[in-house]
Amino acid sequence: MRKIILVSSLVLILGLSQPAAAEGYLGVYEDLPLAPGLTEVHGAGLTFDSPAGRIVEGYAKGAVKAGDILKFYATTLPQLGWTRETDTLYRREAEMLKLDTELEGRALVVHFTISPE
């Protein structure tokens, strides 16, 4: 009986500690996952390559809370090699990722900007 309780507890703990699954990836940047509840705003993004590095902008929106979105990225981005500088700023190699959130009616719009350092 103790073994069953122990195994059940471990399964529950491990299951709860997993980050939320992404809803797909941002189309303009191949390895930036979309947080649950976000949908990419197609046609609103851009990609520009320059000698200093690439500049990428993308937008996603959904009926979600900014705190939940920032928590998702705080958990997920380090697994993809990004280092958290602040709640909305991440660094990976020579690139910076900035997350800006803004309410648009009842939807939250997330603006992703990737640029050289």
Sequence and secondary structure as in RCSB ss.txt:
>XXXX:A:sequence
MRKIILVSSLVLILGLSQPAAAEGYLGVYEDLPLAPGLTEVHGAGLTFDSPAGRIVEGYAKGAVKAGDILKFYAT
TLPQLGWTRETDTLYRREAEMLKLDTELEGRALVVHFTISPE
>XXXX:A:secstr
 HHHHHHHHHHHHHHHHS      B TTSTT B  TT EE TTS EEEEETTEEEEEEEEEES  HHHHHHHHHH
HGGGGT EEEETTEEEETTEEEEEEEEEETTEEEEEEEEEE 
